[in-house]
Every structure is written in structure tokens, then in C-alpha cells.
Amino acid sequence: MYLADYHTHSRVSPDAAFSMADMAAAAVAAGLDEICFTDHFEPVEWGTDRPRQTFDWAALTAEYADVTNRLGGSIGLKLGLELGDAPMDFANTERLMAEAPELDFVIGSEHMLSGRYHWQDLSIVQEDSESDCRAEIADYLEQVLRMAVWGKFNVLGHLTLPLRYMNEKRGFHATFDGFEAEVSDIFRALIQNGCGIEVNTNRGNTPLPDEKWLRLYRSLGGEIVTLGSDAHRLQHIGCAIREGQALLHECGFERFCTFEQRKPVWHAL
């Protein structure tokens, strides 16, 4: 079994605190074969809707150079990025990404609702009812479809992300049931663009997406899948990656991906 965590955040991300070297050491301790660092990048300043003018690419590359020098012989290391909320400003996203260093892997993620909700982050929206949750999921999926059609990334991150906040944080029992057509459109756009999806193991909570949506993706011809813990802390590195592989196998997948220079590298399940 080849074990790789393809969604992790170091101190280059504004919501994490550990060095890449610390994270790689934790990955070795967890028995992983490979780790990809996917720090946050958005076309807006963190926590605002103000367009970002620059990004500190030098900090990212310096951190990666340090971990490579320290631990490059102990574990496979890859440099990636979590590209969030590109639909807010595709042009600015593309301008900033043109200045990025050479990357092995890019996750495309959506963390905000649209301008109808004043670009609120999903983590801070305060719903009053399950009906509000349904409306927000519909809005979110519109944004995700725009990103999927754009397609300038490798895999779509945590498709069912709103459920992390609605259910785990705010006590609702929301689902994506009833949005099969919208999710199918997203999967078809991804497949047409040569993109895949991730199984975000959600730090050991309900996978994002879970079995129903993984089976739908497979039924539509989807094959490119990565696995990532979404770790922001050392104790979550590699969390539930083995269980995620078992889930993929149950859903009809025979292999999963890691990436090198933005190209998939296949591993049997």
C-alpha cells in the first residue's frame, strides 16, 4: 500500500503554524511514503474580498527548499498549492499564478459563497434553518461549477465542504441529496478538462465527498483521485488515508494518483 497525503498546510498558510520540515517528520512517523504541501493561495487577501496584488512565492519556495535539504532522503516530497476561490476573480488568479514557481500539484477549492452572500466564507456563515443550508449549497455548487469549467488545476478539493461547517460545527443534518444533477455537471466538466477530485479525509471525520458521490463520479467515467487529510496540525498528517483508500476500492476504483510536475502518477489500491 502506497501512502500519500496530498492536502496539507504549513506555516506558509495563514491558518497553520508548523514548518514543512516538522510536517514531513510527522509524515515519516505516520508511515507515509509521500507528502505534498498544498498551502493556501487565493486571488483575494485572506479573510477579505480585496483583490490580492502580490503573493509571497519566495516564502513558499524557501520553506520547501529547507524541508528538501533536511528530509528529502526520508520521504517523497512534492510542492503543491490549494488554489481557493478563483471564481471571484479568474483574471487576477491567472495573473498571480503566472508568477508561481514550478509546482507538482494544484487543488482547486471553493471556500466562499457568491456575491449574493457578500462573499462570506463557509466557515463563518450562520444559517438559521435547514432551508438556509439548502440555499447556500445551491449557491456554492454554482461557484464550484464555474471553477470546474475553468479547469486550471489538477483536482477539485473537498466537494462537499459546506457539510463540514453546517453539520460538524453548527449541528445541522444537511446533505447534498437532491443536487445530483448539479454535482453530475461538475463531474462532467472536470472530466472533460482532464481534472480529478480529491477524497478529503477531513481529519478523520466524514470524507468530503463520501461514498454516494464517489460512486457517481466513477459511474460518469471519473478516475483521477487523490487523497488528503487537510491537516493544519501535525497530529492530523496522514489521518484516515488508509481508510480513504479502502473507501475508494469499495466504490469501484482500482487506483489513485499522486502528481509530479502536474502529471498524474498512478498507484494501485
N, C-alpha and C positions, 0 to 999 in steps of 0.2 A: 504494500500500500504506500503510494507516494503522497506525502502530506505537505500541503502548501496553504498558507494563509495569505489571501490576496485582497484583504481590505484591512489596513492598519494605519494608525495615526500617531506620528511622533510629535515632538515639541515644535516642529515646523507648523503644525496646525494650531490655530488659536484656542482650541478646546482640549488640548492634550499637553502633557508635561514631560514625557520621557524622551531620552535621546534614541536615535536609531540604533546605536550600539547596545543600549540597555534592552531594547525591544528584540534585537537579533539574539542576544544572550538568552532572553526568555524563550524565544522560539527554539533555540537549541535545547534548552532544558525541557521543553514540552515535546521533544521528539520530532520536530518538523524538519522536512528536507529543504524547504524554501520559504522565504518570506518576501512579500512585495510591500513596499512603503507607499501608501496612497494618501498623502496629505491633502488637505482641503485647498481648493482653488475655486474662486467664484469671480464673475465679472463685475461684482459689486463689493464695496467694502464690507467686511464681516459685521453682521448684525444691523446693516442699514440697507437702503435702496439707492445709495450713491454710487455712480459708476466708478469702478476701480481704474486708476490711471496707470499704476505700475504694480508689479508683483516681485517679491524678493526671491528671484530664482537663485541668486548666489547663496542664500541661506540653505536652500534645499540641496544644492549640489555640494556644498561644504559638509553638510551633515552626512550625505551619502558617501562622500569620499572618506570621511572619518570611519564609518562603520565598515567600509570595504577594506580599509587598511587594517582594522583591528580584527575583523571576524570573517573576512572573505573566504578563508580556507575552511571554515567550520560549517557553513550553511550556504545554500544558494540565496543570493541577494538580487533583488530587482527594484528598479526605481519606477514608480508609477505616480498617479495623481488621481484624486477624486474631483472631477470637474463638476461643480454644482451649479444648478440654476441658470444654465446657458440660455434658456428661452427668454430670460429677462432682457438679454442684450447679446444676440448672436454675433453681431459685428464686433463689439468690444471683446467678446470671448475669443474670437478668431484673431484679433489684433494682438492680444496678450499672449495667446498660445503660440503665435509665430515666433515669440522670443524665448520659448521654453527650451530647456536642454533636451538632449535625446532621451526619450522615455521608452520604457518597455511596455507600458500598460496604462490605459486611461479608463476609469469608471465614469460614466455619465449618470449624474444623480439629480433628483429634484427634491428640494427641501422646503420650498416656499409655495404658498398658494399664489394665485394670479393677482393682477392689479385690482380685480373686483374685491379682493380681500386685503388690499393695501400691501401686497407682497409679504404678508405675515409668514414667519417661519412656522412650520408644522409643530414644532416643539412648544410653542407658546400660545397657539390658538386656544381659546376657551369656548368649547361648544356647550350649548345648553341642553341639547337633546340628540337622540339618535338621528333624527331628521337633519339636524345641522351636520352631523358626521357624514351622512349620505351626500349632502350638497357639497361638502368640502372634498370628498373622494372624487366626485364627478369633476370638480374644478381641477384637482390635482392630476387626474388622468388626462385631461385636455393638455396640460403642460407637458406631461410625460410623452404624449403622442407627438407634440411639436419637437421635442428633443429626439425622439426615435426617428422621425422623418429627416431631421438634420443629420444625425448619424455620425458625427465626427468624434467617435470614441470607440472603445472596444466592447464593453459590456454595460448594460443598464444596471445600475445599483438598486438594491432593496426596493423592488417594485411596490410592495405593499407597505411601505414605510409609514403611512398615516396610522396604521393599526398599532404600531409601537407606542405612539403617544396617546391615541384615543383609548386603547384598551389597557395597556400596561401602566400608563401614567395617570389616566383620568377616569378609569373604571367603567368605560363603556363596553359593549359587546358587539362592536361594529365588524362587518365583514365586507369583502368585495363581491359577494354574491349579488347577482343582478347586473354586474358590469362585465359580463363575459364578452359582449360584442366590443366594448371599448378596449379590453385587455387583448383580445384577439387582433384588433387593428394595430395595437402597439407591437405585438409579437411579429406580425407580418412585416411591418415597417423595419423592425430590427433585422429580421432575416434577410429581407431584400437588400439592406445596406451592409450585410456581412458582419453585423454586430451580434452579440450574445446577451446573456443575462448572468447575474450572479445569484448564487444561493448565499444570502447574508445570514450567517448562523445566529446573528442577533445576540451574541454573547451568552448563548445557551437558552434563550427564550424561543418563542415561536419563530421558525425560519421565515425570512422575508425574501421571496414568496414561499408559501408552503405547498403541500402535495398537490392540491387541486390545480394550481396554476402552473406548476412544473409539468404535470401531465398534459395540460392544454398546450403549453409551449412545445413539448415533444410531439404531440399529435399534429402540430402545424409544420413540423419539419425542423424545429429548433434543435441545435446540437451544441453550440458554443456555450459552455457554462463554466464559471469559476466559483470558488468557494472562499468566503472571507468572514472573519469574526466581527469586523467593525470595532476592533479593540482600540480603546483610547488609554487603557491601563495595562500594565504588564501581566496581571493575572488573567486577562482575557485573551492573550495571544494564543492562537490555536484552538480556542474554545469551540467545541462541538463540530470541528472539521471532520472527524471520523464519522460522526452521526450524519453530517451533511452528505458525505459520500454514500453512506448506506441509503439515505433517502433518495438520492439521485438514481441509484441502482433499482430501487423499488419502483420508481417512476418510469423505468424503461430506458434509461441512459446506460451506455456501455463505457463511456469515457468522459473525462472532464479536461479543462485546459489550465495551463499556466501560459505565460506570454514571454516572448523575448523580441525586443525591437518591434513591438506592436503586432507580432505574428503569433498565432496560437501554437502551443506545444502540447501534444496530446498525451494523456495518461489513462491507462485502463482503470476501471473501477473494480 
